[in-house]
Amino acid sequence: MARQQSHVGTSPSEQSIIDHDEVTVGATEVALPDVTGTMVLIKADATNAGTVYLGLTGLAAGGSGSGLPLAAGEFTPYIPLNVAGLSEIVAIASEASQKLHYLVFN
């Protein structure tokens, strides 16, 4: 049985950026855009005053089940995307008008 390799935290050296954008997040959970690719890198804007939380549906900003917190300027490792793509990830923030930037790789 062949072992499946994980791409979490690895550099997409053989891959190209196929999409990039900015998303504004507030106190209401929002799905990230419907973009398909193999990996994504997400960064919280350096000017954010609050924390942005990433995860699956059902996030509570700063509360239980709050997902992965990103403070201003922090970023995720490279995250592999499933068939559903980037929209599988949702975000919520502790303050209004917080920004996330993302790069999607093929």
GICOR-V54459 format. One record per backbone hydrogen bond with DSSP energy under -1.0 kcal/mol. CO is the residue of the C=O (numbers start at 0). NH is the residue of the N-H. If there is no record, write none. Layout:
[[CO	NH] [CO	NH]]
This chain:
[[6	9] [10	12] [11	14] [15	105] [18	103] [20	101] [22	99] [24	97] [25	92] [29	90] [32	34] [34	85] [37	80] [38	104] [39	78] [40	102] [41	75] [42	100] [43	72] [44	47] [50	93] [51	69] [52	91] [53	67] [54	89] [59	62] [67	53] [69	51] [70	73] [73	43] [77	8] [78	39] [81	84] [84	87] [85	88] [88	31] [89	54] [90	29] [91	52] [97	24] [98	44] [99	22] [100	42] [101	20] [102	40] [103	17] [103	18] [104	37] [104	38]]
